[in-house]
Structures are given as C-alpha cells and as structure tokens.
Amino acid sequence: MTNISKEQVKHVADLARLEVSEEEADMLKDQLSEIITYAELLNELDTTDVEPITHASDLKNVLRKDEPASWITKEEALKNAPDQKDGLFRVPSILE
C-alpha cells in the first residue's frame, strides 16, 4: 500500500485552499492511500492489444439533416404585433 503522509495531505489541501482538521487529514490520508493502491493494481493489467478509446460506449450523436424549411413572411410575423414601425416590432423603451 502506498503511504501518503499527513503533511502531503495538508500541502495539497493548502494548494486547493481547503481548511482540513487533524482528524480529516488522518481520514484523507488513509482514503487517498487506498485509492492509489487500487490505481496501482490497474498498472498490472496487460493492455498491449487494447486500443485506446475516448468513450466507454460506442454511441454516436445522431443529428437530423440540416435542410432549409419554409418560414413565415415578415408580414405574417408582424400581423399580430401590437405595435410595429417600418417592418419591425416596436417595444417600450427600458432605458431612461
């Protein structure tokens, strides 16, 4: 098991600007040592014939084809506008 010292935990906590008590430092020291020990087990695996991947699954993003659609005309869009001028919507001013 890889041993991480309490000083190393406090140093990393200081770099991350985290306040860590003595009890938390002891707990984190043990937990981080266990995590590193598990990660070292993965180094023992033979991965010579394994291709690197970017995602855990083969799912691909399926997008619809981008085709132009028919749109309403400017006159149809402005037909129900409460206030319009020169072919544009008019809205109340919010600046004084």
N, C-alpha and C positions, 0 to 999 in steps of 0.2 A: 504494500500500500504506500502510495506517495504521501509523504508528510508535508503539510503546509503549516508553517509556523503562525502563531498568533500575530506576530509582527507583520508578516506578509498580508494577512487579512486586514489588519489596521491600515497598512500602507495603501492597499487597493481601495479601502473604504475612504481614506483621506483623498485619494485621487478622484474618486467619484463624488466627493463632498458629502459623504454619508456619516452620520454620527452612529458609532457602534459601541455598545457597552461591553464590558468584560465577558458577561455571560453570552451575549450574541457573538462575540469574537470566537469564543470556545465552540459554540454550536456551528458557526460558519466554517471554522477550521476543519471540523470533522466532516461536515457535509461536502465541502469542496474536495477534501481528500478522497472521499468515496466516489465523487463524480470523475475525478482524474483517474482513479484506479479503474473505473469502468471504461473510460475512454482508452486507456492503455490496453485493455482486453481487445478492443476493436483493431488495434495495430497488429495483433497476432493473426488476423484473418488473411488468407491468400486472395488477393484481388488482381492477380496478373491478367486473367482473361475477362475481367469485368469492365464493361465500357462505362465511362463517367456519364452521369445523367444530370439534367438541370431540374427535373421534377420527379416526384415519386410515382406519378402515373403518366400514362400516355395520352391523357385528354388534351384535345386541341380546342382552341377557341373558334367556334363556328359563327361566322358573321354572315348576314344576308348580303346579297349583291347590292352594291350601291347604284341604283338606277334612278334617273330623274322621274319625278312624279308630277301629276298635274296639280297646279296650285290655283287658288282663287285669284281673281284680278284685284287690283288696287281699289277699284270702285266697289267691288263686293265686300272687301275688308272694311272700307270706310262707311259702308251703307248704314250700319247701326251705331256708328260713333256719335256720342252726344255732342262733340264739338270737333270741328276739323277746319283746316285752312290750307290752301294750296296743295291739296292732296296728302296732307299729313294729319296725324292725330294731334289735337291740342289738349294739354293738361294744365291744371292750375300750377302756378309757379310756387316753388317751395323755398326760394331764396328771397330775402328782403333787400 
